[in-house]
Amino acid sequence: MTATTTAMAREIAEQPDTIAATIAASLGSRDELRRLASGRRHVLLVARGSSDNAAVYGRYLLESHTGRSASLAAPSLATHYQVRREMSDTLVVSLSQSGETEEIVGTQAWGAASGARTVAITNVADSALAREADLALVTPAGPERAVPATKSYTSQLAAIAAIADALGPPASSLEPALAQVPDAVRRVLADRDGIEAAVAALGHGTGTLVSGRGLCYGTALETALKLEETCLRPVRGLSYADLRHGPIAVVDRDLTAVLVAAADGPMTAGMTHLAAELRDRGARTVGIGGDPGFAAAVDVPVAAPAVPETVAPLVTIVPAQLIVESLARTLGLDPDAPRGLSKVTRTDVSGSSD
């Protein structure tokens, strides 16, 4: 099976167009987003799986760009513990590729019944999540055939960035930064700079961890998830801060560390320092993105075009997707249909998640 024959590879390649379409569609809803968010000081993000990693980006971006508090929901509080709370100061943003994940649909309904306004981000216009939300941001990614989310994930990131733009200060619009993303992703796909070297590095050793911080933390978590579900290897996804608080003690020459960084922003220097420390401990280091100093500090630099940190996660995840797709094939696995997974995964007898 070659890269050109996998659905995952084809869907990765569609992302410049799907991201551009999602940006245009979502920015068109700015006025309605501002109306729904008016007087609401808090944003609650509801998701599971890959969508939850997109929500991690949303939390960091919304807090840093809009000044509103933002948090990740624990859906079981709504669906199992049936907690009652007053949410008239809250905008609930629910993410689900299929829009049919029962747990996410139920949590959105719980938010609405508690007084929240609701925004759904989904890839399916006639889904339950879209129908029941005050506003649906439908990502025009088209059908996703491969089980691992690629174009639907980056489309979610684009929709989240559009929400942050709508709720943020007009003088600091994210639209110019978002406009850079489709061409940056095209360059990643055309150049594939460092991809095969990263695959070779990940093919050795007995352990893998992925780390990032701040706006790129969700990208690190998504990279770890993709490596686990597609390449069937146990992988830890940790923030730089959490890694330094104890787990770094297990780092040795049998470990490969994948580090994700933006080209600018307050976290790049710390990620560069972490790369040097991990190398000193004997680990092989693969670095995605970052600045020239970060690239020099890792064993295997994987290029990602420089875009502002606010939108870097839309670009830095693409080299990770390419690495995962190629590594799965190298290991003799089918990246389109990882063992035991489907597009909608049941979390328990009463709910499901994607």
Secondary structure as GFF3:
##gff-version 3
##sequence-region A 1 354
A	DSSP	three_ten_helix	3	5	.	.	.	ID=ss1
A	DSSP	alpha_helix	7	13	.	.	.	ID=ss2
A	DSSP	alpha_helix	15	27	.	.	.	ID=ss3
A	DSSP	alpha_helix	30	37	.	.	.	ID=ss4
A	DSSP	beta_strand	42	46	.	.	.	ID=ss5
A	DSSP	alpha_helix	49	66	.	.	.	ID=ss6
A	DSSP	beta_strand	69	72	.	.	.	ID=ss7
A	DSSP	alpha_helix	75	79	.	.	.	ID=ss8
A	DSSP	beta_strand	90	96	.	.	.	ID=ss9
A	DSSP	alpha_helix	102	113	.	.	.	ID=ss10
A	DSSP	beta_strand	117	122	.	.	.	ID=ss11
A	DSSP	alpha_helix	128	132	.	.	.	ID=ss12
A	DSSP	beta_strand	135	138	.	.	.	ID=ss13
A	DSSP	alpha_helix	151	167	.	.	.	ID=ss14
A	DSSP	three_ten_helix	170	172	.	.	.	ID=ss15
A	DSSP	alpha_helix	175	191	.	.	.	ID=ss16
A	DSSP	alpha_helix	195	202	.	.	.	ID=ss17
A	DSSP	beta_strand	207	212	.	.	.	ID=ss18
A	DSSP	three_ten_helix	214	216	.	.	.	ID=ss19
A	DSSP	alpha_helix	217	231	.	.	.	ID=ss20
A	DSSP	beta_strand	235	239	.	.	.	ID=ss21
A	DSSP	alpha_helix	240	244	.	.	.	ID=ss22
A	DSSP	three_ten_helix	247	250	.	.	.	ID=ss23
A	DSSP	beta_strand	255	261	.	.	.	ID=ss24
A	DSSP	alpha_helix	268	280	.	.	.	ID=ss25
A	DSSP	beta_strand	284	289	.	.	.	ID=ss26
A	DSSP	alpha_helix	292	297	.	.	.	ID=ss27
A	DSSP	beta_strand	300	302	.	.	.	ID=ss28
A	DSSP	three_ten_helix	309	311	.	.	.	ID=ss29
A	DSSP	alpha_helix	312	330	.	.	.	ID=ss30
A	DSSP	beta_strand	345	348	.	.	.	ID=ss31
A	DSSP	beta_strand	351	353	.	.	.	ID=ss32
###
